[in-house]
Amino acid sequence: MRKSMSLHYNDMMKTYTLPGTADKETVVQKMFTSAAKAYDINNTVLSFGLHHHWKRLAIGLLGVEPGHVVLDLCGGTADLSLLAARKAEKNGKVLTVDLNFAMLKVGKEKLEGVPSPDRADIDVVQCNAETLSFRDGSVDRLVVGFGLRNVSRLEMALAEIHRVLKPGGRFVCLEFSTPTNALWRQLYRLYSFFILPWIGKVVSGDRTGIYEYLPASIARFPDQERFREIILKAGFREVSYRNLSGGIVALHIGVK
Ligand SMILES: C[S@@+](CC[C@H](N)C(=O)[O-])C[C@H]1O[C@@H](n2cnc3c(N)ncnc32)[C@H](O)[C@@H]1O
């Protein structure tokens, strides 16, 4: 039983070819431009609402204090920015940084609809995570949610994250990962390779393949331990991680 499930899964993986480093940015950006309008609703449907819970935990671990400058990298539709802005309070500052104009536009419209008496101002900035346009040591906290899996050069993005953080500044990465229990892993893979792409397409009408790219890119991304090593190699200290929902998602934390 286990053998045939795993063969089936491998067969499925072969049907979607992930883009190589050279064309990844173009392919990924085209997908997010197409998915932007339905991105929030799809996130909620496909994760059964869990992404809100994961994001609250990420911001809890980030340790934002009043007055902090917080960068929400690959911030898309600004969910994490809004949570961070409440913690940074009136005298803080939050930057939602993303390469994709359509995602930022949805985020900006959402921010305009949310009352802001007690939260930090949020600016949206179109910028590549691999070449950030911020000064060295200018940011107190940096969070990235479901973003680093999508950049073309992971090590370059991590080097930029390290560069823009102040010494002692904290970095939290929320990303899909590898479920730790074998049965849970198989069930999750069946869901993500067979059911998720179908629901994703129905809800968003997407034709770019983003919901086939999603499980394939998750399967390719380094597991919890490997990713911890990569973050350490980028110069961070006190790097640890916490599994959420049995390891479907992991929160990695590091300090500059
Ligand atoms: C899955 S969405 C995550 C959005 C948001 N952080 C969230 O958790 O809902 C990934 C985002 O990463 C952005 N992205 C991908 N590659 C990027 C890059 N090289 N630089 C900046 N943003 C990038 C995409 O445009 C997209 O908005």
PDBQT file of the ligand as one rigid body, heavy atoms in Angstrom, charges set to zero:
ROOT
HETATM    1  C1  LIG A 301       2.618  32.933  -1.668  1.00  0.00    +0.000 C 
HETATM    2  S1  LIG A 301       2.765  34.678  -1.771  1.00  0.00    +0.000 S 
HETATM    3  C2  LIG A 301       2.863  35.130  -0.070  1.00  0.00    +0.000 C 
HETATM    4  C3  LIG A 301       2.200  36.439   0.232  1.00  0.00    +0.000 C 
HETATM    5  C4  LIG A 301       2.110  36.779   1.720  1.00  0.00    +0.000 C 
HETATM    6  N1  LIG A 301       3.412  36.841   2.329  1.00  0.00    +0.000 N 
HETATM    7  C5  LIG A 301       1.254  35.794   2.466  1.00  0.00    +0.000 C 
HETATM    8  O1  LIG A 301       1.788  35.099   3.347  1.00  0.00    +0.000 OA
HETATM    9  O2  LIG A 301       0.049  35.706   2.204  1.00  0.00    +0.000 OA
HETATM   10  C6  LIG A 301       4.442  34.859  -2.305  1.00  0.00    +0.000 C 
HETATM   11  C7  LIG A 301       4.789  36.264  -2.702  1.00  0.00    +0.000 C 
HETATM   12  O3  LIG A 301       6.195  36.309  -2.932  1.00  0.00    +0.000 OA
HETATM   13  C8  LIG A 301       6.430  37.246  -3.958  1.00  0.00    +0.000 C 
HETATM   14  N2  LIG A 301       7.757  37.064  -4.536  1.00  0.00    +0.000 N 
HETATM   15  C9  LIG A 301       8.204  36.010  -5.250  1.00  0.00    +0.000 A 
HETATM   16  N3  LIG A 301       9.477  36.202  -5.623  1.00  0.00    +0.000 NA
HETATM   17  C10 LIG A 301       9.847  37.409  -5.143  1.00  0.00    +0.000 A 
HETATM   18  C11 LIG A 301      11.048  38.165  -5.164  1.00  0.00    +0.000 A 
HETATM   19  N4  LIG A 301      12.133  37.710  -5.806  1.00  0.00    +0.000 N 
HETATM   20  N5  LIG A 301      11.076  39.363  -4.538  1.00  0.00    +0.000 NA
HETATM   21  C12 LIG A 301       9.979  39.832  -3.885  1.00  0.00    +0.000 A 
HETATM   22  N6  LIG A 301       8.810  39.167  -3.836  1.00  0.00    +0.000 NA
HETATM   23  C13 LIG A 301       8.738  37.968  -4.440  1.00  0.00    +0.000 A 
HETATM   24  C14 LIG A 301       5.304  36.997  -4.930  1.00  0.00    +0.000 C 
HETATM   25  O4  LIG A 301       5.138  38.064  -5.828  1.00  0.00    +0.000 OA
HETATM   26  C15 LIG A 301       4.143  36.765  -3.988  1.00  0.00    +0.000 C 
HETATM   27  O5  LIG A 301       3.419  37.929  -3.744  1.00  0.00    +0.000 OA
ENDROOT
TORSDOF 0
